[in-house]
């Protein structure tokens, strides 16, 4: 059976923690940033854990990272 291909965009945007959870950066930092307050933009710099509903979809797109 041939090897699976990893999704290139997913490889660049998501990574796994030691416990197997999927981490991702927040979106919405760049466009229309002048209307967002300082605290909101600062909090968007932090990474977030992907929800369990989407976690299996992301893991199937990066089979060799998982």
N, C-alpha and C positions, 0 to 999 in steps of 0.2 A: 504494500500500500504506500502511495507517495506521501511525502511529508506535507503537513498543513502549512499554509502561508499565513504569516502574521500580518495584521492590518497596520500599515505604516503610520497612519495618524494616531492610532491607539498606542502604539509603542512609544511615541514621543510625548503623549499627554498623560498617561497613567503609569503608576508603578505600585508594587506590592509591599506591604509591611511584612515584618517577620512573622506575624500571626496569620498572614494570608488575606488581610483586608486590602481593598483597592483604594489608593489615594489619588486625588486629582486636584489641580489648581482651580480656584474660583474663576468664573468668567465675568465679563462686564467691567473690567478695570480700565479699558482704554477709551472706548467710544463714549462720548458725552460725559466725560469725567468731571467737567466743571460744575455739573448740576448735583454731583454726589458730595456729601460732606466728608470732612477729613477722616472721621472715625470709620465711616463706611468703607472708604478706599483703603484705609489701613487694615481693616479686617479682611478685605478681599485679597490681600497679599498672602494670607495664611492658606495652607492646603486644607482640604476637607476629605472625609471618608465618603466613598460612593455608597449609595443606599443598597440594601441587600437585594432589592428588586432588580437593580441594574448591574449588580456585581457579577452575576453569572454571564451576562451578555458581554461585559468587558473582558472577563477571563477567557471566554471562548474566542475572542479576537486576538488575544496574545497567549497562545497555548504554550510557548516555550519560556515565557516569563513566569507563568503560574506553576 
